[in-house]
Amino acid sequence: MNFGLNDEQSMIVDTVRTFVEREIYPHEDAVERTGHVPEDLAQDIKQKTRDLGFYACNFPEEVGGGGLGHVDFALVERELGRASMALTHFFGRPQNILMACEGEQRDRYLLPAVRGERMDALAMTEPGAGSDVRGMSCSAQRDGGDWVVKGAKHFISGADHADFVIVFVATGEDQTPRGPKKRITTFLVDRGTPGFTIREGYASVSHRGYKNMILDFDNCRLPDAQVLGEVDQGFAVMNEWLYATRITVAAMAVGRARRVFDMGLAYAAEREQFGQPIGKFQGVSFQLADMVTEIDAADWLTLASAWRLDQGLPANREIASAKLYATEMLARVTDATLQIYGGMGLMNDLPIARFWRDARVERIWDGTSEIQRHIIGRELLRPLGA
C-alpha cells in the first residue's frame, strides 16, 4: 500500500475541502438553529456538485457515475465529514445497492439517482428491530400477483427528501436449530404509492436538520417489478452492497475529528492563562498529542480497509475495526476539545457543542460499536473453528 496520495487523490481532497468550506460552512449555523435546510439551498448544493462532476462519484462510469475506487471515495467522505450532514446530504452519494437494479429498474431508479434527478433513502431499522435485522416484523405477503406490505420502519435518514425508498421486508420464515429465521426481500417503493406514508420522525440531538423519518406501510401493494434482487435474498443483497458503507461512517468521523482538532489546537495556542498559552501546560499539550495520534491511526485504519476492497481482498474485519475505532475516537476528540475550550465549549456561540452532540450517534448507526466488536471477534474465531 502506498501511504502517499497521488496527484488525482490530492486534487479530490483539495476540491471537496474547498467546496465544503465555501458552500457548506456558511450555512451551518442557520441549519443548526432552525433544524431545516431550505429547498432552494438543497437544490443549489446539488447543482454545484453536478457542476464539479462529483455527484454519484461512488458509482461506476458505465452508469454515469464518477467511477471512484473505495480509497478515493473514502477521501471524499473524509472531507465531507468536516461539515453538517444535513447539507452534505445533497452532495449526492446514492446508495450503491442500486447497482443491483436490473432491466426497467435501471431506467426508473438507478440512472435517475446517478443523474441527481431522483433521491433515494434506505429503510431497514424498526422500533423492535435495530441491530437484529432478522428480527424485523414489517412483512410482505403474496396476494394475487402482488406483494402486500404491512408494518413500519423508523430512524430512516434522508426519507424526507427521497423520491423512492429501498426497503427491507420479511417475506417468510425458516425454522433453524437456533430458532426461527426471517427471510428478507428488498423492495423499491416510490413516494406516493398507495398505502405508503412518510412522516416526521423523532427530534434528535445529533445532526440537526438531517432528519430521521417514520415509514408506515398499510396494505401497500407492490408488484414483482419492485423487488430488488431476488425474492427472499435481501440479506444477500445487503451483505454484498451495504457492508462497505461502514467505511463511509469511519471516514466522515476522521474528517470531523480533524476539523475539531484544528479548532482545539488553534485555541490552545491563542488562549492565555497564568501568563502563557494554555497549550504550554502539559495537561493540554498531552491531550493534543493523544488526539492527533488517534486521528492519524483512525485515518490509516480506514484507508487501509478501503484499499483492501480495491484490491479485491476480504475486508469485513478491517472495515468493522475502522468503523469501531474511528467513531469512538471521534467521541474522545470532541470531548477533549470541549474540555480545552472550557465553559465556552458548551455555548451555542461556538460549534464545539454541536460536534460533541453529533459525535454520539456515530457509535450507533450503521452498526453499533457492540456489533462491530461482534463482527471482529467472529472473523477472528471462525478460521479456528470456534
Secondary structure, 3 states (H helix, E strand, C coil): CCCCCCHHHHHHHHHHHHHHHHHHHHHHHHHHHHCCCCHHHHHHHHHHHHHHCCCCCCCCHHHCCCCCCHHHHHHHHHHHCCCCHHHHHHHCCCCHHHHHCCCHHHHHHHHHHHHCCCCEEEECCECCECCCHHHCCCEEEEECCEEEEEEEEEEEECCCCCCEEEEEEEEEEEEECCEEEEEEEEEEEECCCCCEEEEECCCCCCCCCCCEEEEEEEEEEEEHHHEECCCCEHHHHHHHHCCCHHHHHHHHHHHHHHHHHHHHHHHHHHCEECCEEHHHCHHHHHHHHHHHHHHHHHHHHHHHHHHHHHCCCCCHHHHHHHHHHHHHHHHHHHHHHHHHHHHHHHCCCCCHHHHHHHHHHCCCCCCCHHHHHHHHHHHHHHHHCC
